[in-house]
Amino acid sequence: MVIGHQMVDAGGLPMHIAEAGTGPLVILLHGFPECWYSWRHQLPALAEAGFHAVAPDQRGYCRSGRPRPVEQYTILHLAGDIIALMDALGEQTAVVAGHDWGAPVAWSTALMRPDRVRAVIGLSVPYRPRGSSPPLPTLRALFGDGFYMAYFQQPGTADAELAADPADQVHVNTPRVPEVRVRQDVDVHDLVVVRRILERHDAREELFHRQGGLKYLDRSLPKCPIGQGCGLAGLQPPPDAEDKGFGSAI
């Protein structure tokens, strides 16, 4: 099964997608720090099962657009990208699967546009409703300031460390058991491929600019009154959103 590649216009964002098969649309969202390649096994499997499987590089990753302003990495932007991707592919609905950081995007897309998402597949990150307190203070209390989500809040610090040798970060951030060996369930060939992807797409200049999105962990979702929409790529809530339990604001 051949995996095809193309660039699409996702509401003004240049988005690279890998795809295979024809049929009902299934969108596969990678985590951090990853790209479409994380779904290399699932793409042909889903295609053979009769689906159109699409794995994008999300906003800020690899070949897709990497806006510089941190403000352009809110969950509204990320979920809006998925709706815009459906529009670009001429599809009204899709099953959305997400792994790691892709899972909150999948859950949020379904939450804000239940009329466009047939089902959600969440891997490693279950759905959690918004809590009564911002997550960052809780994470700092539990894991300290060195925890990566907290560490990334200081602009420029982690960025400089990651950008010093982006390809090498693939190896540094891969669990090793023991330290001198790559974990046995990690294919060394795959690490080489990911290094080449990073090097090919000028990741040295701006490695996974999605870090900007991590800086938004301590901010509540902007409230968008029902009927007014959010002003972002198709995130107009359906008319019956309040009846479905989403309240008077999304």
C-alpha positions in Angstrom: 0.0 0.0 0.0 1.5 3.3 -1.1 1.3 6.3 1.2 0.7 9.5 -0.7 1.6 13.0 0.3 0.2 16.4 -0.6 -0.1 20.0 0.7 -3.6 21.3 1.3 -4.9 24.8 2.3 -6.4 24.3 5.8 -8.2 27.6 6.2 -5.1 29.5 5.2 -2.6 27.3 6.9 -0.4 25.2 4.5 -0.8 21.7 5.8 1.1 18.6 4.8 -0.8 15.4 4.9 0.1 11.7 4.4 -2.8 9.6 3.1 -3.9 6.2 1.9 -7.1 4.5 0.8 -10.5 5.7 -0.1 -13.8 5.6 1.8 -15.0 7.3 5.0 -12.5 9.8 6.4 -10.3 9.0 9.4 -7.9 11.7 10.6 -4.9 10.7 12.6 -3.3 13.3 14.9 0.2 12.8 16.2 1.6 13.9 19.5 4.7 15.8 20.6 7.4 15.7 19.4 6.2 13.8 16.4 4.8 14.1 12.9 2.7 12.1 10.4 5.3 9.3 10.5 3.9 8.1 13.8 0.9 6.7 11.9 3.0 4.9 9.2 1.6 1.5 10.2 -2.0 2.6 10.7 -2.3 4.4 7.4 -2.1 1.3 5.2 -4.1 -0.8 7.7 -7.0 1.6 7.7 -6.8 1.9 3.9 -7.0 -1.9 3.5 -10.0 -1.9 5.8 -11.9 0.5 3.4 -11.1 4.0 4.9 -9.5 7.2 3.7 -6.8 7.5 6.3 -5.2 11.0 6.6 -2.3 11.9 8.9 -1.4 15.6 8.9 1.6 17.3 10.3 -0.2 19.5 12.8 0.2 23.3 13.0 3.9 24.0 13.9 5.3 20.7 12.9 7.6 19.7 10.0 6.2 20.6 6.6 3.0 22.3 7.8 2.8 26.0 8.4 4.6 27.3 11.5 3.1 30.7 12.5 5.5 32.5 14.9 3.0 34.2 17.2 2.3 32.1 20.3 -1.3 33.4 20.2 -1.9 31.3 17.0 -1.5 27.9 18.9 -4.6 27.9 21.0 -6.8 24.8 21.1 -9.3 26.8 19.0 -6.7 27.2 16.3 -5.7 23.5 16.5 -9.3 22.2 16.4 -10.1 24.7 13.7 -7.3 23.3 11.6 -9.0 19.8 11.7 -12.3 21.3 10.5 -10.5 23.2 7.8 -8.8 20.0 6.8 -12.1 18.2 6.4 -13.3 21.1 4.2 -10.2 21.0 2.1 -10.8 17.3 1.5 -14.5 17.9 0.6 -15.7 15.9 3.6 -18.5 16.8 6.0 -17.6 14.4 8.8 -14.7 12.2 10.0 -13.5 9.9 12.7 -10.7 11.7 14.5 -8.0 9.8 16.3 -5.4 11.4 18.5 -2.3 10.2 20.3 -0.5 12.1 23.1 -0.9 15.8 22.4 -3.1 14.9 19.4 -5.7 13.4 21.7 -6.8 16.7 23.3 -7.1 18.2 19.8 -9.3 15.3 18.8 -11.5 15.6 22.0 -11.8 19.4 21.6 -12.7 19.2 17.9 -15.6 16.8 18.8 -16.6 19.0 21.7 -16.8 22.1 19.6 -18.1 20.6 16.4 -20.0 17.4 17.3 -21.8 17.8 13.9 -18.5 17.2 12.1 -17.0 14.4 14.2 -18.5 10.9 13.9 -16.3 9.4 16.6 -13.1 10.0 18.6 -10.3 7.6 19.3 -8.1 8.8 22.2 -4.8 7.2 22.7 -2.8 7.8 25.9 -4.7 10.9 26.9 -8.3 10.4 28.1 -10.9 13.2 27.9 -10.8 15.6 30.9 -13.2 18.5 31.2 -11.9 21.9 32.2 -11.0 21.9 35.9 -11.6 24.5 38.6 -8.0 25.6 38.5 -5.4 26.2 35.8 -3.4 23.0 35.1 0.1 24.5 35.3 0.2 25.3 39.0 -1.1 21.7 39.7 1.6 20.2 37.4 4.3 22.3 39.1 3.2 21.2 42.5 3.2 17.6 41.5 6.3 17.4 39.3 8.3 20.6 39.9 9.5 23.4 37.6 11.6 21.0 35.6 8.6 19.2 34.2 8.6 19.9 30.4 5.2 21.6 30.3 6.3 24.0 33.0 9.8 24.3 31.6 8.5 25.4 28.2 6.7 28.4 29.7 9.8 30.5 29.7 10.1 31.9 26.2 13.4 31.1 24.4 14.9 28.7 27.0 13.8 25.3 25.8 13.5 26.7 22.2 17.3 27.3 22.1 18.2 24.0 23.6 16.0 22.0 21.2 17.1 24.1 18.2 20.8 23.5 18.9 20.5 20.1 17.3 16.9 19.2 16.5 17.6 15.8 14.8 19.6 14.7 17.9 16.6 15.5 20.1 14.9 12.5 18.5 17.5 10.2 20.1 17.8 12.2 23.4 14.0 12.0 23.9 13.7 8.3 23.1 13.6 6.2 26.2 16.7 4.0 26.5 17.0 0.7 28.4 19.8 0.4 29.3 21.1 3.9 28.7 23.4 2.9 25.8 20.7 1.0 23.9 17.6 2.2 22.2 14.6 0.6 23.7 13.9 -2.7 22.0 10.4 -1.7 20.8 11.9 1.3 19.0 13.1 0.6 15.4 16.5 2.3 14.9 15.6 2.7 11.2 12.6 4.8 12.2 14.8 7.1 14.2 17.0 7.6 11.2 13.9 8.4 9.1 12.6 11.0 11.6 16.1 12.6 11.8 16.0 13.0 8.0 12.5 14.5 8.1 13.7 17.1 10.6 16.8 17.9 8.7 15.0 18.1 5.4 12.4 20.6 6.6 14.7 23.1 8.2 13.7 22.1 11.7 17.0 23.6 13.0 15.5 27.0 12.6 12.3 26.3 14.4 11.9 22.8 15.9 8.3 21.9 16.5 7.1 25.5 17.0 4.0 23.9 18.6 5.9 24.7 21.8 4.0 27.9 21.5 0.8 25.9 22.1 2.3 24.5 25.3 2.5 28.0 26.7 -1.3 28.2 26.6 -1.8 25.4 29.1 -2.7 27.8 31.8 -5.3 29.8 29.9 -9.0 29.0 29.7 -10.6 28.5 26.4 -12.0 31.7 25.0 -15.7 31.9 25.5 -17.7 32.0 22.3 -21.4 32.8 22.8 -23.7 30.4 21.0 -24.6 31.8 17.6 -21.5 34.1 17.3 -18.9 31.5 16.6 -15.2 31.8 17.4 -14.0 33.5 14.3 -11.7 30.6 13.5 -11.9 28.0 10.7 -15.4 26.6 11.0 -15.7 26.6 14.8 -19.3 27.9 14.7 -21.1 25.7 17.2 -24.1 23.9 15.9 -27.5 25.4 16.8 -28.4 22.7 19.3 -25.0 22.8 21.1 -26.5 24.2 24.3 -29.1 21.4 24.3 -26.3 18.8 24.1 -24.9 19.9 27.4 -22.1 22.3 26.3 -23.7 25.2 28.2 -24.2 28.8 27.0 -20.5 29.2 25.9 -18.0 27.0 24.2 
